[in-house]
Amino acid sequence: MPGYFQFVLTLMNGLTYGALLFVIASGFTLVFGLMRVLNLSHGAIYLLGAYVGYTASRTVSQVLEQSVPALQQAAGGGFGWVLGVLAAAVAGGLVALLLQRLIRNVRGELSQTLLTLGLAITIGDLCLWVWGGLPLTLQAPDAISQPVRIAGIPYPGYRLFVIAFAVLTGICLYLLLFRSQLGRIIRAGVDNREMVAAVGINIDRLFLTVFILGGALTGVSGAIGGTYLAFQPGTDFQILTIALFVVVIGGLGSLLGSGVGALVVGLIDSFGRAYFSELAIFLLSGTVILVLAFRTQGLFGRAN
Amino acid sequence: MSDELLAVEDLHVYYGSAHVLQGIGLSHRGGVLGLLGRNGMGKTTLARAIMGLVPVHAGEVRVGGTAITNRPPYRVALQGVGYVPQGRDIFPSLSVAEHLRMLSGRRRGGGGWTTDGVYEMFPRLKERRDVSAGYLSGGEQQMLAIGRALLTNPKLLIMDEPSEGLAPVIVDPLIEKLRTLADSGMAILLIEQNLRMATAVADELLIVSAGRIVSSVAPKELEGDAALQHELLGVTMKG
């Protein structure tokens, strides 16, 4: 029985982590596909989203507690949390806006990539300065924190919410990319930026839109991830590394790839930790190495 | 001067230290202007410089009297220049229909090209509308590249080697289409290496060599004169 219990729990944890990684990686892969720039500040935007979400949700909750306690109790902390997530989206979007303005003035993909690394270090240090070095988490709203029984095992409701959120994000991104005018232009831009410009589309504005979209999504994933995974200085580069793992496995620039890559990484991480704890990191990097050795472009990436 | 569609004056473009365009100049006032020349003489660079895809070091490009030198490509396109690039550069991730839908509803002014108009011109594209453009044949890709450029409602169409890599049986209908297009009043700047296409479609031919226009000939004149062909281009028309 404990064996069964552990298996289901490990599976669910893997799926939850994979779901979060999908949201993180989809912004990353979208920006790379279009700009051909690896945004190394991606993890920093996640961390900043988590911190901003933390402060915003606490502040709003405290203010509500003092001014309209009934409302705060009725919403079970939900108001503060939702506003925290929104604030994280704004923070992520603003950093992306700043990054795009900076990157526009730099020529060459290597220089641009280095610029994103510089921004990552700057954001990380600013966060340390403002929020200190202790691990933090956001307070999940009561409404979505109740345990739910999965295959007879109680599982935290918030984690199921993370899965639902990732599925919803995936559907929205799919519709955006494959059913909307903006999506057609984005996909065309991934294929050939010059030609998109040559048919009269302002490519800089397109880049800005996608950058802000990716940044906001990453900020949101910071607040949502930071509600069940503690974050602290260093989380930024952990998240960046794991996002890189996901897109290397799934294939850079592919939405489906980041979904599959995220599930693979989430499950390997979860099962590795639970059953082969000494080998957990090795299993993950081993998978990445295998994929790179036999399928350089990733499972769903396009060969160039 | 007001009817001047495209003017290029003393244009200089460098790739690194290579001086590719060395003061090229031309004036396009309608009809089909052909640019002929051997490989590496700067024809494609000229097209890209007009489109704003490569930086211009000196000189000026005007479209309809407006200077567009070194403007971003989308500005040039909005100014009314349609571009059918060498190699066609269709978007492999998009279906045929998506290529056309991507541009529908964006046009300003009532230029008039619609998706249906493109399908009417190239019925084959309609048959292949749901096919991913990466799976189209070379000829179909060329139709799509032309249709895509037309949907930007250009006053001038720049076509860079539309016959490149196409079998003769496909080039002939393409020549017909381009003539029909030209007869309907579309101004075209046609860059070609294929003499047959160039002489069949163009009203006037400019010969490009070493980044300059070296001479201008009437297509009829060049068509029948193997010695002149050899002198200007180092090639002769076969058959």
Chai-1 contact restraints between the chains, C-beta under 6 A:
chainA,res_idxA,chainB,res_idxB,connection_type,confidence,min_distance_angstrom,max_distance_angstrom,comment,restraint_id
A,R184,B,E98,contact,1.0,0.0,6.0,A-B,restraint_1
A,R184,B,M102,contact,1.0,0.0,6.0,A-B,restraint_2
A,I185,B,M102,contact,1.0,0.0,6.0,A-B,restraint_3
A,R187,B,S93,contact,1.0,0.0,6.0,A-B,restraint_4
A,R187,B,L94,contact,1.0,0.0,6.0,A-B,restraint_5
A,A188,B,F91,contact,1.0,0.0,6.0,A-B,restraint_6
A,A188,B,L94,contact,1.0,0.0,6.0,A-B,restraint_7
A,D191,B,F91,contact,1.0,0.0,6.0,A-B,restraint_8
A,D191,B,P92,contact,1.0,0.0,6.0,A-B,restraint_9
A,D191,B,S93,contact,1.0,0.0,6.0,A-B,restraint_10
A,N192,B,D89,contact,1.0,0.0,6.0,A-B,restraint_11
A,E194,B,L53,contact,1.0,0.0,6.0,A-B,restraint_12
A,M195,B,D89,contact,1.0,0.0,6.0,A-B,restraint_13
A,A197,B,P73,contact,1.0,0.0,6.0,A-B,restraint_14
A,A197,B,Y74,contact,1.0,0.0,6.0,A-B,restraint_15
A,A198,B,M51,contact,1.0,0.0,6.0,A-B,restraint_16
A,A198,B,P73,contact,1.0,0.0,6.0,A-B,restraint_17
A,A198,B,A77,contact,1.0,0.0,6.0,A-B,restraint_18
A,A198,B,Y83,contact,1.0,0.0,6.0,A-B,restraint_19
A,V199,B,A77,contact,1.0,0.0,6.0,A-B,restraint_20
A,V199,B,L103,contact,1.0,0.0,6.0,A-B,restraint_21
A,V199,B,T152,contact,1.0,0.0,6.0,A-B,restraint_22
A,G200,B,Y74,contact,1.0,0.0,6.0,A-B,restraint_23
A,G200,B,A77,contact,1.0,0.0,6.0,A-B,restraint_24
A,G200,B,L78,contact,1.0,0.0,6.0,A-B,restraint_25
A,G200,B,T152,contact,1.0,0.0,6.0,A-B,restraint_26
A,I201,B,Y74,contact,1.0,0.0,6.0,A-B,restraint_27
A,N202,B,Y74,contact,1.0,0.0,6.0,A-B,restraint_28
